[in-house]
Amino acid sequence: MLQNLTPLAVFAFVSSITPGPNNIMLTTSGIRYGFARSIPHMLGISVGFGTLLAVCAAGVGSLVLALPQMHLALKVFGSTYLLYLAWQLRAMAFAHAEGTTAKPMSLWGAALFQFANPKAWVMAVTGASAFLPLVQPIWLATIVFCLVFCAINLPCIGVWAGTGAALRRHLAERKWQRLFCAVMVVLTVYAAVSMWL
């Protein structure tokens, strides 16, 4: 059985560590709030994505993506949110900035975002259709699938939050803050546009 999980583990790692909406948001969160305050955001991604994995393993994900209206709605909502995020990033205030009232994304906010994140849907549907373990009964296969994927996904997204937290102290100068903001805005806009490519 362990041998059967290797392709799933590889797919989970590659799809989790590569850039996407969650990882861009976590890098930004790490810079703005530090690693510790970004932990609820990371856990929310795991909770939401784990639920999405279970939904897709049950076959609902393929049905949702097969409906053109639902697929379009996901793309519109996801890209709109990313463009809103890019707008916020353009003048991002870093930690300890005067008058800042921004807060890190909550666990439940991050969990709900997974259902509007097209990359998460593609990862979940692809994983469920190609890498669901050959175990009976099906509910056991679903549990193993979700546990393996989430166990690999959480450290991967943690790397992005940790990278942001590590960059935090190097961005004390305003010129580096502006440069970083510009890079993150471009990446976020690219993530939004890539949903339509």
C-alpha positions as CSV (number, residue, x, y, z in Angstrom):
1,M,0.0,0.0,0.0
2,L,2.9,2.4,0.8
3,Q,4.2,1.9,-2.7
4,N,0.8,2.9,-4.1
5,L,0.9,6.2,-2.1
6,T,4.2,7.4,-3.7
7,P,2.6,8.9,-6.9
8,L,0.0,10.6,-4.6
9,A,2.8,12.0,-2.4
10,V,4.8,13.3,-5.4
11,F,1.7,14.9,-6.9
12,A,0.8,16.5,-3.5
13,F,4.3,17.9,-3.1
14,V,4.6,19.4,-6.6
15,S,1.1,20.9,-6.6
16,S,1.4,22.3,-3.1
17,I,4.9,23.8,-3.3
18,T,4.4,25.6,-6.6
19,P,3.1,29.2,-6.7
20,G,-0.7,29.8,-6.4
21,P,-3.2,32.0,-4.6
22,N,-2.7,30.3,-1.2
23,N,1.1,30.5,-1.4
24,I,1.2,34.2,-2.5
25,M,-1.3,35.1,0.3
26,L,0.8,33.2,2.9
27,T,4.0,34.9,1.8
28,T,2.3,38.3,2.2
29,S,0.9,37.2,5.6
30,G,4.4,36.1,6.8
31,I,5.8,39.5,5.9
32,R,3.0,41.5,7.4
33,Y,2.3,39.5,10.5
34,G,5.1,37.0,11.0
35,F,5.0,33.2,11.0
36,A,3.2,32.6,14.3
37,R,0.3,34.9,13.4
38,S,0.0,33.2,10.0
39,I,-0.6,29.8,11.5
40,P,-4.4,30.1,11.7
41,H,-4.3,31.0,7.9
42,M,-2.2,27.9,7.2
43,L,-4.5,25.6,9.3
44,G,-7.5,27.1,7.6
45,I,-6.1,26.1,4.2
46,S,-5.6,22.6,5.5
47,V,-9.1,22.3,6.9
48,G,-10.7,23.8,3.8
49,F,-8.6,21.9,1.4
50,G,-9.0,18.6,3.3
51,T,-12.8,19.1,3.1
52,L,-12.5,19.9,-0.6
53,L,-10.4,16.8,-1.2
54,A,-13.1,14.6,0.5
55,V,-15.8,16.3,-1.6
56,C,-13.8,15.6,-4.8
57,A,-13.0,12.0,-3.8
58,A,-16.8,11.5,-3.4
59,G,-17.2,12.5,-7.1
60,V,-18.8,15.9,-6.5
61,G,-15.7,17.9,-7.7
62,S,-15.8,16.4,-11.2
63,L,-19.5,17.2,-11.4
64,V,-19.0,20.8,-10.4
65,L,-16.1,21.4,-12.8
66,A,-18.2,19.7,-15.6
67,L,-20.9,22.3,-15.2
68,P,-19.8,25.3,-17.3
69,Q,-21.7,27.8,-15.1
70,M,-20.1,26.5,-11.9
71,H,-16.7,26.5,-13.5
72,L,-17.2,30.0,-14.8
73,A,-18.4,31.2,-11.3
74,L,-15.3,29.7,-9.6
75,K,-13.0,31.5,-12.1
76,V,-14.8,34.8,-11.8
77,F,-14.9,34.7,-8.0
78,G,-11.3,33.5,-7.6
79,S,-9.8,36.0,-10.1
80,T,-11.9,38.9,-8.6
81,Y,-10.6,38.1,-5.1
82,L,-7.0,37.9,-6.4
83,L,-7.4,41.3,-8.1
84,Y,-8.8,42.7,-4.9
85,L,-5.8,41.3,-3.0
86,A,-3.5,42.8,-5.6
87,W,-5.2,46.2,-5.0
88,Q,-4.6,45.9,-1.3
89,L,-1.0,44.8,-1.8
90,R,-0.2,47.9,-3.9
91,A,0.2,50.0,-0.7
92,M,0.8,47.2,1.7
93,A,1.6,48.4,5.3
94,F,4.1,46.2,7.0
95,A,4.0,45.2,10.7
96,H,4.2,48.1,13.2
97,A,3.1,50.6,10.6
98,E,1.2,53.4,12.2
99,G,-2.6,53.2,12.2
100,T,-2.7,49.7,10.7
101,T,-5.9,47.8,11.5
102,A,-5.4,44.9,9.2
103,K,-5.5,41.4,10.6
104,P,-4.3,38.1,9.3
105,M,-6.8,35.9,7.5
106,S,-8.8,33.8,10.0
107,L,-8.9,30.0,10.0
108,W,-12.4,29.9,8.7
109,G,-11.8,32.6,6.1
110,A,-8.9,30.6,4.7
111,A,-10.9,27.4,4.8
112,L,-13.8,28.9,2.9
113,F,-11.5,30.5,0.3
114,Q,-10.5,27.0,-0.8
115,F,-13.9,26.5,-2.3
116,A,-13.4,29.6,-4.5
117,N,-9.8,28.8,-5.4
118,P,-9.6,27.3,-8.9
119,K,-6.1,25.9,-8.3
120,A,-7.3,24.0,-5.2
121,W,-10.2,22.6,-7.2
122,V,-7.9,21.4,-10.0
123,M,-5.5,19.9,-7.5
124,A,-8.4,18.1,-5.6
125,V,-10.2,16.8,-8.7
126,T,-6.9,15.7,-10.4
127,G,-5.7,14.0,-7.2
128,A,-9.0,12.2,-6.6
129,S,-9.4,11.0,-10.1
130,A,-5.8,9.9,-10.6
131,F,-4.3,9.1,-7.2
132,L,-7.1,7.8,-5.0
133,P,-5.6,4.8,-3.2
134,L,-6.8,1.4,-4.2
135,V,-8.2,0.5,-0.8
136,Q,-11.6,-0.9,0.2
137,P,-13.9,0.4,1.5
138,I,-14.0,3.7,-0.4
139,W,-14.4,5.7,2.8
140,L,-11.1,4.4,4.0
141,A,-9.4,5.3,0.6
142,T,-10.9,8.8,1.0
143,I,-9.5,9.2,4.5
144,V,-6.0,8.0,3.5
145,F,-6.1,10.2,0.4
146,C,-7.0,13.3,2.5
147,L,-4.5,12.6,5.3
148,V,-1.6,12.0,2.9
149,F,-2.3,15.1,0.8
150,C,-2.9,17.4,3.8
151,A,0.2,16.0,5.6
152,I,2.3,17.0,2.6
153,N,0.4,20.2,1.8
154,L,0.8,21.8,5.3
155,P,4.6,21.9,5.4
156,C,4.7,23.1,1.8
157,I,2.5,26.1,2.4
158,G,4.4,26.6,5.7
159,V,7.5,27.2,3.6
160,W,5.9,30.1,1.9
161,A,4.7,31.7,5.2
162,G,8.2,31.1,6.6
163,T,9.8,32.7,3.6
164,G,7.6,35.8,4.1
165,A,8.5,35.9,7.8
166,A,12.2,35.6,6.9
167,L,12.0,38.4,4.4
168,R,10.2,40.6,7.0
169,R,13.3,41.9,8.7
170,H,15.0,42.6,5.4
171,L,12.2,44.9,4.3
172,A,12.6,47.5,6.9
173,E,13.7,50.1,4.3
174,R,10.9,51.7,2.4
175,K,12.5,51.2,-1.1
176,W,12.6,47.4,-0.5
177,Q,9.1,47.4,0.7
178,R,8.0,49.1,-2.5
179,L,9.9,46.7,-4.6
180,F,8.5,43.7,-2.8
181,C,5.0,45.1,-3.1
182,A,5.4,45.6,-6.8
183,V,6.6,42.0,-7.3
184,M,3.8,40.6,-5.2
185,V,1.2,42.7,-7.1
186,V,2.5,41.4,-10.4
187,L,2.5,37.7,-9.2
188,T,-1.0,38.1,-7.8
189,V,-2.3,39.7,-11.0
190,Y,-0.6,36.9,-13.0
191,A,-2.3,34.3,-10.7
192,A,-5.7,35.9,-11.5
193,V,-5.1,36.1,-15.2
194,S,-3.7,32.6,-15.4
195,M,-7.1,31.2,-14.4
196,W,-8.4,32.3,-17.8
197,L,-5.5,30.9,-19.9
